[in-house]
Amino acid sequence: MPLKEELKALIIKSGWTMTDVVNRLNEKHNRDTTVQNFSSKLIRGTLKYSEVEEVLDLIGYEIEWVPKSNK
């Protein structure tokens, strides 16, 4: 599943809206990002790794690096 769809699904599953996430991140990091700008980054695939981490932290998730199993 592409990052865009996966991240949106996690946001919704966690009971947040995109607007809530962007507003909270703006408050927390003293930014002025719009929901449209954030959505555009998702669509274009230009969201930074650090931005994904911030969103996941806010909604209660984290990135975990897991080695592939050798079969």
N, C-alpha and C positions, 0 to 999 in steps of 0.2 A: 504494500500500500504506500503510495507517495506520502511524503512528509506533510504536505498540505492537508490531505484528508485525515491522516492519522492524528495530527495535532488538533485539528478542528474537532474530531471525534472525542479526543481526551478532554478538551475544554468543555464540551457539552455534557459528556458523561460525568464530569466533576461538578456539574451544576452551575457553571459559569457561562457568561456570554462573551463574545469577542469584545464588545464594548466594555464590559466589566474588567476584563483582563488588561486591555490597553489603558483604561483609566487608572487602574491600580498600579500598573508598571510606571506610568507617567508620574504618579504621586511618589512612588518609592524611589525612583531614579531621577526625579526632577527633569523630566523630559516633556516634550510637546508633540508626541506622535499621534497621528489621527488613526482611527479605525481603518479608514480607506488606505492609508499608507501601509499599515501593518498587513492588511489583506492583500495588497499588491505585492508585497515582499513574499508572502506565502505563495501566491499564484506564480510569480516569476522564479521562485526558488532561490531568492537572494537573502533569505533570513539568515543571520549569522548564528553560528553554533551557540555563542554566549546568549543570544536573544532566545533561542529555543530553551536553553537551560533556565533562564529567568522565568519564562512562561511555565515550564514544568514545575519549577520550585514553587511558584505561586499557587498552582492548582494541586500540589501535593504529589508530584511525581519526580523521578530522577532518572538520569541516563545511566545505564549499567553496561559496561563492556564485558561481553561474555565470549570466551573462545569457542570456536566451532568445534564440534566433535568430529574426530577423524573416523570415517567409516571405511 
